[in-house]
Amino acid sequence: MFDPGTETAFAHRVLDAIDARAKVAMHNLANKNTPGFKRFVVEFEGELRAAIRQGRDPGEVLPRIRRDKSGSPGVNNVSEYDEISLMEKARALHEIFTRRIGGYFNNLNRAIRGQ
């Protein structure tokens, strides 16, 4: 059976992850010239895969932010190109998901009105 609460919860979590990824990329870019700064990354897709494999509700998966400690100690590991790419990807995914959610609610409204 289709559960709209589960479907919208999942879409909400995806949008949360996309938003977190964009904010983290902006934070990383703001610190690209800070000596020794180690960038942050958002983990979501791996957590989502694990939840699905384990039969858990994907709508319960939250994005996790962690520090990327790669690179030499004391050396900044922010790549401007990578962060801008992440921001652009987040923008595109946000647009896709908001259109998808909007379409879902438009269809739901049409069904309620019997159209």
C-alpha positions in Angstrom: 0.0 0.0 0.0 1.1 3.5 -0.8 1.8 5.6 2.3 2.0 9.3 1.5 3.4 10.1 4.9 6.4 7.8 4.2 6.8 9.1 0.7 6.9 12.8 1.8 9.1 11.9 4.8 11.6 10.4 2.5 11.6 13.4 0.1 11.9 15.7 3.1 15.0 13.8 4.3 16.5 14.0 0.8 15.9 17.7 0.7 17.5 18.0 4.2 20.6 16.2 2.9 20.8 18.4 -0.2 20.5 21.5 1.9 23.1 20.3 4.4 25.5 19.5 1.5 25.1 23.0 0.0 25.6 24.7 3.4 28.7 22.6 4.2 30.1 23.4 0.7 29.6 27.1 1.4 31.2 26.8 4.8 34.2 25.0 3.3 34.6 27.7 0.6 34.5 30.4 3.2 37.5 28.6 4.9 39.5 27.8 1.7 42.2 30.2 2.8 42.3 29.2 6.4 45.6 27.4 7.2 45.1 23.9 8.3 41.3 23.9 7.8 39.9 20.4 7.1 36.7 20.4 5.0 33.4 18.9 6.1 31.4 16.4 4.1 27.8 15.2 4.3 27.1 11.5 4.3 23.6 10.4 3.3 23.6 8.0 0.4 25.5 5.3 2.2 23.3 5.6 5.3 20.3 5.4 3.0 21.5 2.2 1.3 22.2 0.6 4.7 18.7 1.5 5.9 17.1 0.0 2.8 19.2 -3.2 3.1 18.2 -3.5 6.7 14.5 -3.0 6.0 14.4 0.3 7.9 12.2 3.2 6.9 14.3 5.4 4.5 12.3 8.5 5.8 14.1 8.0 9.1 17.6 8.4 7.7 19.3 11.7 8.6 22.3 13.3 6.8 25.5 13.1 8.9 28.2 15.8 8.8 31.8 14.7 9.4 35.2 16.2 9.1 37.3 15.1 6.1 40.8 14.6 7.6 42.5 13.7 4.3 45.6 15.4 3.3 48.7 16.3 5.2 48.3 17.5 8.8 48.1 21.3 9.1 47.3 21.7 5.4 44.0 23.0 4.1 42.2 20.3 2.0 39.5 22.5 0.5 39.3 22.4 -3.3 37.3 25.4 -4.7 36.4 23.4 -7.8 35.0 20.5 -5.8 33.0 22.7 -3.5 31.5 24.7 -6.3 30.7 21.4 -8.1 28.9 20.2 -4.9 26.9 23.4 -4.6 25.8 23.2 -8.3 24.9 19.5 -7.9 22.9 20.4 -4.7 21.1 23.2 -6.6 20.1 20.8 -9.5 19.0 18.0 -7.1 17.0 20.5 -5.0 15.2 21.7 -8.2 14.5 18.1 -9.3 13.1 17.0 -5.9 11.0 20.1 -5.3 9.4 19.7 -8.8 8.8 16.0 -8.0 7.2 16.8 -4.7 5.1 19.6 -6.3 4.0 17.2 -9.0 3.0 14.6 -6.4 0.8 17.1 -4.5 -0.7 18.3 -7.8 -1.7 14.8 -8.7 -3.0 14.2 -5.1 -5.1 17.3 -5.4 -6.5 16.2 -8.8 -7.4 12.8 -7.4 -9.2 14.4 -4.4 -11.2 16.6 -6.8 -11.9 13.7 -9.1 -10.1 15.1 -12.1 
